[in-house]
């Protein structure tokens, strides 16, 4: 009897009230409690006392697991807290939530708690189009039971031609009932003539005949998407027969783009608004997939610039001038500026848009690299891993400094390399504005930064530290001699500068005076002896 009272209550015309006497949303189709709302949960057992038939149906329906799971609120997962409804002997509908009576937007939010991915991909453009048409989830889906449907044909229209042969055409206005947003954008696009209400033409020109799609309430496999259909490109060429189907707009090249996995939809979107459409970073991904993947990697130093849905002007276009025009034209090298082959001044100006205030770059324009016409991208990769920018750049040092790189293969060398303890910039300042990279600070100051035992100051310093510094005796990159000495023996190193040694210093082979370091042990400097004795 109580269940009959609930049914009868739906027919009563009155001002519906929510829980605790709150006015119900006037846009609701019938009296029902709002969602979400607060209250106490009573459990599925209390619901079954009055709604036995509904409980039996849901046990065999699509939501059987929800109603039986101890990890959900069971019936009240969708219907909301049921204490107010259960305590009232009449069981009024305005004290319990009926999802099918909610306005479409609220209903979609309720269903979207569990079916977010389905809502996002629904109808080719998400739920936005259905909501614009005033359609909710229950327009097609049964909540408590599986909808009795005619057996679905075991067919998938993988090509537009297949749907033209197996189904009949529907008017464009029929398509707009469920897809009003796509229809609206089509009317403003380059394909606006297809938006006319024609049973033969219109949407079917690209998507194929849609009678089976409509008959079975929007089953996706009964309609085709040109960008996914096997005959999508031939479908485009049928109307755009003035475009070379292989070279497309890149006639000046020898690349056959369609044979490289690219198609019309890599650059063109059928429903795009022609005049007001905003180019996105994703427009670049079709032709420049490899570069896009490298840049968009989470650890890429420029990942924040190339989010796929972000405007192209503040992404790829921030570095590549003309990128938006290049994308809208479907290609054309003359429209976009490639930093790979751009002059150094252009590359430097582009990079300084973001990096111009960094203190390390203040002298780069007058540095040795700038004078040699070496641009930023000659050393730095725009997709370098975040936190490894220096190491990534130093891999390119050997391209110009091959003679130096070869010295690191000698028996005695500094441990420089990608997997070693040091890098080139530990000693060299690549952005330096000083006239010579190898100045006194490098020859002396940089060395004692690591070799602190020889730092000083000393009462008696080695005069070499005032002239050539450490490199007077040592090869800084590598040497075939121990301790990276310039000469094979200490004698040969010393006499290169000290040719005025005392006469009694017999330099014949075997003499003790040929082993300079046996007496002059503190050769780097001493606080005890002006002759560097122990």
WOGIBEL-V917822 format. One record per pair of residues at least 24 apart in sequence whose C-alpha atoms are under 6 Angstrom apart, sorted by the first residue. I is the first residue (numbers start at 0). J is the second residue. If there is no record, write none. Layout:
BEGIN
I_J + I_J
END
This chain:
BEGIN
2_49 + 5_90 + 5_91 + 16_93 + 17_93 + 17_94 + 18_94 + 27_101 + 27_102 + 28_100 + 29_100 + 30_93 + 31_92 + 31_93 + 31_96 + 31_97 + 32_93 + 32_94 + 32_95 + 32_96 + 38_80 + 39_80 + 39_82 + 40_80 + 40_81 + 41_81 + 41_82 + 43_74 + 56_144 + 57_143 + 57_144 + 60_143 + 60_144 + 60_145 + 99_137 + 103_134 + 103_135 + 128_178 + 128_179 + 128_180 + 129_177 + 155_220 + 156_220 + 156_221 + 157_228 + 158_228 + 158_229 + 158_230 + 159_207 + 159_223 + 162_207 + 162_208 + 163_207 + 163_208 + 166_208 + 166_210 + 167_208 + 167_210 + 168_198 + 168_208 + 168_209 + 169_198 + 169_209 + 169_210 + 170_196 + 170_197 + 170_198 + 171_196 + 171_201 + 171_202 + 172_196 + 184_270 + 184_272 + 185_270 + 187_272 + 188_270 + 188_271 + 188_272 + 188_273 + 189_273 + 226_264 + 266_329 + 278_311 + 278_323 + 279_308 + 279_309 + 279_310 + 279_311 + 280_305 + 280_307 + 280_311 + 281_307 + 293_382 + 294_382 + 298_384 + 298_385 + 299_382 + 299_383 + 299_384 + 299_385 + 300_383 + 300_384 + 300_385 + 343_374 + 362_431 + 362_432 + 363_430 + 363_432 + 365_432 + 366_431 + 366_432 + 406_476 + 406_477 + 407_477 + 409_477 + 409_478 + 409_479 + 410_479 + 411_477 + 411_478 + 411_479 + 411_481 + 411_483 + 412_476 + 412_477 + 413_476 + 442_468 + 442_469 + 443_468 + 443_469 + 457_524 + 457_525 + 457_526 + 458_526 + 459_524 + 459_525 + 459_529 + 460_524 + 461_523 + 461_524 + 490_515
END
